[in-house]
Amino acid sequence: CKEAKEFITNLDLDKVVDFRKANSTDVHTLTNFSEETLNILFIDSNHELIGTFAELCWYSPRVREGGLIIIHDTEIPEVRTAINKFLYTHSDFKILLRRKFNKPEMMILRRRFP
């Protein structure tokens, strides 16, 4: 999405980020990534609590230690609730940054080092 690319550019990460648009609920998308291989994962979920929570749970093992999950539209109550539930059940992730650009709010979670 446009906001994601703008967000990445504003953080000076655009030269190291490879954007891949895919359906995150498709099993082929999930199996394309081995565990702990992603430095940055961007999630623009379906904005539902269960769907967002599921995506975070499915893809978080693929994020390396010290890696980031950037989540789009975190001002939506269902998305925010899913993030809170995820953080409660996954203590290896913490909020690193919240940022608002125009309307959509984005949040960055960081996976801790052991």
KEKE-3310 file (N, C-alpha, C; in steps of 0.2 Angstrom, whole numbers, plus 5000, padded with zeros to 4 digits):
npx = (5004:5002:5004:5012:5024:5028:5030:5040:5050:5051:5057:5070:5072:5070:5079:5083:5072:5062:5048:5034:5019:5006:4994:4991:4984:4985:4991:5003:5009:5013:5022:5032:5042:5055:5057:5063:5069:5065:5069:5061:5044:5029:5012:4997:4982:4966:4959:4951:4949:4951:4957:4968:4975:4978:4987:4998:5002:5005:5015:5025:5035:5043:5051:5066:5077:5078:5072:5058:5041:5029:5014:4999:4986:4983:4975:4962:4950:4949:4961:4970:4966:4969:4983:4987:4983:4991:5004:5003:5003:5015:5029:5041:5041:5040:5033:5040:5038:5026:5017:5009:5003:4995:4979:4980:4987:5002:5012:5026:5033:5046:5056:5063:5081:5088)
npy = (4994:5012:5020:5011:5011:5024:5026:5017:5023:5035:5031:5028:5015:5011:5007:4994:4986:4974:4974:4963:4958:4949:4936:4934:4924:4913:4897:4895:4907:4908:4897:4901:4907:4903:4899:4912:4921:4933:4950:4962:4963:4967:4970:4972:4969:4961:4969:4963:4956:4942:4938:4947:4944:4930:4931:4938:4928:4917:4922:4928:4919:4919:4930:4937:4937:4952:4957:4966:4969:4977:4985:4990:5002:5003:5011:5006:4998:4984:4979:4985:4978:4965:4966:4969:4957:4948:4953:4950:4936:4933:4936:4939:4949:4967:4984:4995:5007:5019:5027:5040:5044:5056:5049:5034:5024:5017:5004:4998:4983:4974:4960:4953:4950:4935)
npz = (5000:4998:5009:5017:5009:5010:5024:5026:5018:5025:5036:5032:5026:5014:5005:5008:5009:5003:4994:4994:4988:4994:4997:5014:5020:5013:5011:5003:5003:5017:5018:5010:5017:5028:5045:5056:5046:5041:5041:5042:5043:5035:5039:5033:5038:5038:5046:5056:5072:5074:5062:5061:5073:5070:5059:5064:5074:5065:5056:5065:5070:5059:5059:5062:5077:5085:5074:5064:5065:5056:5057:5049:5050:5064:5072:5071:5081:5082:5077:5085:5097:5094:5092:5106:5112:5105:5110:5123:5123:5117:5123:5118:5109:5108:5109:5098:5091:5088:5075:5066:5050:5041:5041:5043:5056:5061:5068:5075:5080:5089:5089:5102:5107:5113)
capx = (5000:5005:5006:5018:5030:5029:5032:5047:5054:5052:5062:5076:5073:5067:5084:5084:5066:5059:5041:5031:5012:5003:4988:4994:4981:4986:4997:5009:5013:5016:5027:5038:5047:5057:5057:5068:5072:5063:5071:5055:5038:5024:5006:4991:4978:4959:4956:4947:4952:4954:4962:4975:4979:4981:4992:5003:5004:5007:5021:5030:5041:5048:5054:5073:5078:5079:5068:5053:5034:5026:5007:4996:4979:4983:4970:4956:4950:4950:4968:4974:4965:4973:4990:4988:4982:4998:5009:5002:5004:5021:5033:5047:5039:5038:5031:5046:5036:5019:5018:5003:5004:4988:4975:4982:4992:5006:5015:5032:5035:5052:5057:5069:5086:5087)
capy = (5000:5018:5022:5007:5013:5031:5024:5014:5028:5040:5028:5027:5008:5009:5003:4987:4983:4971:4973:4957:4958:4942:4935:4931:4918:4908:4893:4895:4913:4906:4892:4904:4910:4899:4902:4917:4923:4940:4956:4966:4960:4972:4967:4976:4964:4962:4973:4960:4954:4935:4938:4950:4940:4924:4933:4939:4922:4913:4925:4930:4914:4920:4936:4935:4940:4959:4959:4970:4968:4984:4984:4995:5003:5001:5015:5002:4995:4977:4978:4986:4973:4959:4967:4968:4950:4945:4955:4947:4929:4933:4941:4941:4955:4973:4990:4999:5014:5021:5033:5042:5048:5057:5045:5027:5024:5011:5002:4993:4978:4972:4954:4954:4946:4931)
capz = (5000:4997:5016:5019:5006:5013:5030:5025:5016:5030:5041:5028:5025:5007:5001:5011:5010:4997:4995:4991:4989:4994:5002:5019:5023:5008:5014:4999:5006:5023:5017:5006:5022:5033:5052:5057:5040:5039:5046:5043:5040:5035:5039:5032:5039:5036:5051:5060:5078:5073:5056:5063:5078:5067:5055:5069:5076:5059:5053:5070:5070:5053:5060:5066:5083:5083:5068:5065:5062:5055:5057:5047:5052:5071:5075:5071:5088:5082:5075:5092:5102:5091:5094:5113:5113:5103:5114:5129:5122:5114:5127:5114:5105:5112:5104:5097:5089:5085:5070:5062:5044:5039:5045:5045:5061:5060:5074:5074:5085:5088:5092:5107:5107:5119)
cpx = (5004:5008:5012:5024:5033:5032:5039:5052:5056:5057:5069:5077:5071:5073:5086:5078:5064:5052:5038:5024:5010:4998:4991:4991:4982:4992:5003:5013:5017:5022:5033:5043:5048:5057:5064:5072:5071:5066:5065:5049:5032:5017:5001:4985:4971:4955:4951:4951:4955:4959:4969:4979:4982:4987:4999:5006:5007:5014:5026:5036:5045:5052:5060:5073:5081:5076:5062:5046:5031:5019:5004:4989:4978:4978:4963:4956:4951:4957:4972:4973:4969:4981:4991:4987:4989:5003:5009:5004:5011:5026:5040:5047:5037:5037:5038:5044:5029:5020:5011:5005:4997:4983:4977:4988:4996:5010:5021:5033:5042:5053:5064:5075:5086:5092)
cpy = (5006:5020:5018:5009:5019:5030:5022:5019:5033:5037:5026:5019:5006:5006:4996:4983:4980:4969:4967:4957:4951:4942:4931:4925:4912:4904:4893:4901:4911:4902:4895:4906:4905:4903:4906:4919:4930:4945:4961:4963:4966:4969:4972:4971:4965:4966:4970:4957:4947:4935:4941:4946:4934:4926:4935:4933:4918:4916:4927:4926:4915:4926:4934:4939:4947:4962:4963:4968:4975:4982:4990:4996:5001:5006:5011:4998:4987:4975:4979:4981:4966:4960:4966:4961:4946:4947:4951:4939:4928:4938:4942:4947:4961:4979:4994:5007:5014:5027:5034:5046:5049:5053:5038:5028:5017:5010:4997:4989:4975:4965:4955:4948:4941:4934)
cpz = (5000:5004:5018:5016:5009:5020:5030:5023:5021:5036:5038:5027:5018:5003:5003:5011:5003:4998:4991:4993:4989:4998:5008:5022:5018:5011:5010:5001:5012:5022:5013:5011:5027:5040:5053:5051:5038:5044:5047:5039:5041:5035:5038:5032:5036:5041:5055:5066:5076:5068:5058:5068:5075:5062:5059:5072:5071:5057:5058:5070:5064:5054:5065:5073:5082:5077:5070:5062:5062:5054:5055:5050:5060:5075:5075:5077:5087:5081:5082:5097:5100:5093:5101:5115:5111:5108:5121:5129:5119:5117:5123:5110:5110:5106:5104:5095:5086:5081:5066:5056:5041:5044:5047:5050:5060:5067:5072:5081:5084:5092:5096:5105:5113:5125)
residu = (CYS:LYS:GLU:ALA:LYS:GLU:PHE:ILE:THR:ASN:LEU:ASP:LEU:ASP:LYS:VAL:VAL:ASP:PHE:ARG:LYS:ALA:ASN:SER:THR:ASP:VAL:HIS:THR:LEU:THR:ASN:PHE:SER:GLU:GLU:THR:LEU:ASN:ILE:LEU:PHE:ILE:ASP:SER:ASN:HIS:GLU:LEU:ILE:GLY:THR:PHE:ALA:GLU:LEU:CYS:TRP:TYR:SER:PRO:ARG:VAL:ARG:GLU:GLY:GLY:LEU:ILE:ILE:ILE:HIS:ASP:THR:GLU:ILE:PRO:GLU:VAL:ARG:THR:ALA:ILE:ASN:LYS:PHE:LEU:TYR:THR:HIS:SER:ASP:PHE:LYS:ILE:LEU:LEU:ARG:ARG:LYS:PHE:ASN:LYS:PRO:GLU:MET:MET:ILE:LEU:ARG:ARG:ARG:PHE:PRO)
# end
